[in-house]
Amino acid sequence: PVGRFLNLFRNQLVIADNLNTVNYSDIDSPEYFPPGDNGFDVYTNRGDTITGLGSLPNLLLIFKGKSIHAASGDFSEDSFRVDQVNKGEIGCIAHHTIQEVNGSLYFLSEKGLFSISDSAELKELSYNIDPEFTKPNLPYNLKKAVAINWLFQDLYIVILPTETSTAGDYYLDTVNTKVFAYDYTRSSWFQWDNIN
């Protein structure tokens, strides 16, 4: 199948397109996708499309712009279920912000930064810096945000890019782009300045 997002869940390759379809590989041949049977669709609000995939030991998480779905069970036996995790407007806006941190997935939503655990518990991480995500007319292009998990420093670092346009071409605005670091051992945020 043609897909935009790839992940691995219990030794099976998973591919999701940028609409609603998720396909998983054959258990005996991880690069083979049998036609027809090895896939499912995830529907929610009209226009809410898949924006990323993430996996934890017991869950395959399918992120959409305003929702999160969790697939659990055994794909190899076609014995699984897919449930919507949240009933609110929390989803993932930038696939490149999905990072595994201490057994949970951290990700960026339009409403801030969140984590989701292997038991599908959703938790807001950015409540201390909430104005950065709730003030009107945010300058960031959140869809192009990127995050890393700096393991040796216990930091989840997220870059919120701002772009500037010159003659129709877009460039990174290094003055207004912000870099936030979350120290997950101390549950504290700080902003990095003067980084090119």
N, C-alpha and C positions, 0 to 999 in steps of 0.2 A: 504493500500500500504506500501511497504518497503521504508524507506527514511533515509536520513542522516541528514537533517536539518528540524527543526520544528519552526513554528512561529504562531502567532495569528493575523488574519486580520479581523476586523469587526465581532467579535464573531464566526469566523470559523477557525478551525484548518487547517493549511497549512503544507504539507509535500513535501519536494523536495529530489529527489535522487541526487547522485553525478554525474549525466550525464546531462540530459536536461529536465526531466519531473517534473512538479509541479502538485500536487493533493490537492483538498480542500474538507473539510467535508460538510456534509449535514447541512443546517441551523437549522433544528429542532432537530438534534441529532449530537452534535459536535464531537462525537467519531466514527461516522459512515461515511464511504466513499462509496457512491454508485458506483458500478462497471461501468466503461466505460465513463460516462458523466462528472464527476467532475474532470477534469484535462486538462492540456495543455502542449505543448512542447515549449521550448525556444531554438531556434537554432541560432548560429552565426558562427564564424570561426570554422573550423574543429579542434577538440581537445580541444576547449574551453568549459569547463564543469562548472556546478554550484558549487560555493564555499561558498555560504551562503544566508540567507534570512534576511530581515529586514522589519519592517512595520512602517508606519507613518499613521496619520489619513486618508489620502486620497490615499495612495499608498502602494502597496506591492512591495518591491524591491527585485528582483532576481539578485544576484551578481554572475558573472562568473569571471574567471581569468583575462580576458581582455575586459569585457563589463558589462554593467548594464542595466537591463530591468525593467520597471515599469508597474505593472498591476493596472489599475484603473477601477472603476465601482462597480457593485454589483454581487458578486459571487452567492448570494442566488437566484438571478433571471437569472443566466447565461448571464448577460448583462455586459460584461467587455471587455476591450481591453488591449493588451500588446504591449508596444512600447520600442524600444531600446533608452535609455537615451542619450548615448554618441556615437560618431562616432570614437573616438580615441582608445587608448589602455588602458584606465583606467578601472579597475575592482577591485575586492577584493581578496587578496591573503590569508587572514587569517580570518576565520569566527569569531573567538573569539575576534577580534578587533572591530566588529560592535557594537557600543554603541549609544543610543539615548542621545543627548545633546541639550537641549533648542529647541526642535522641529525639529532637523536635525539628520541624522545618520552620525557618524564619522566612518571611516574605513581605513584600511591599504591596499595600492595598491603597486605593484612593483615600481611605480613611486613616492611614498611618501604617506603622509596622506592627506585624502580628507574628505569633508563633502558633503552630498546631502540633499536638503531641500524637503519639502512636495510639492513644485512646480517643483521638479526634477532639480533644479539648482545645478550644480556641482561646488565645490570650493576647490582649493588646500589650505591646512592648513600649510604644511611643507616647504614652499618656503624659510623661514629663516634658515632652517637646511637642505636644499636640498643636500649638499654634503654627508650627511649620507646615502642617498638613491641612489645617482648617481655615486659615485666613483666606480672604477672597483674592482672586486673580493671582494664584501661585505662578511664579515665573518658570517653574521646572517643567521639563518634558519627562514626566514620570514613566512613560513607556520605555524610555531609553535608560532608566536607572540600572545600576549594576551594584552588586554586593559581593563581598568575600567574607569567609570565616577565617580570620587570622588565628589559627590554633595556638601558636606559641605565645600569643599575647592575650588570649581569651577575649577577642574583639570581633564583633560583627560590624563590618564597615560598609556603609551604603553611600553611594555617590548619586546625588540628585542633580542631573545636568540642566543647565540653562543654555539655550542656543541663541545665537545672533545671526541675522541674515545679511548677506552682502551680495547684491545682484542675483538674488534667487538661490544662492548657495548658503547652506547652514553650517555654522562653525560653533564649536564649544565656547561659551562665554565663561572664561576662567575667573572673572570677577564675581559673578552672581551664582555660579555653581557652588553647591554646598556638599561637604563631606561630613557625615556624622558617624561616630564610632560608639557602639554600645558595648560596654564592659559587662558581659553576662555573668561574671562571678560576683560583681558588686551591684548589678542592676542599675548602672548609671550611664548617662549619655554625656558626650562632649562633642564639640564641633571642632574640626580641624580647619585652620585657616592657612593662607599663604602657601597652598600647594598648587604647583603648576600642573 
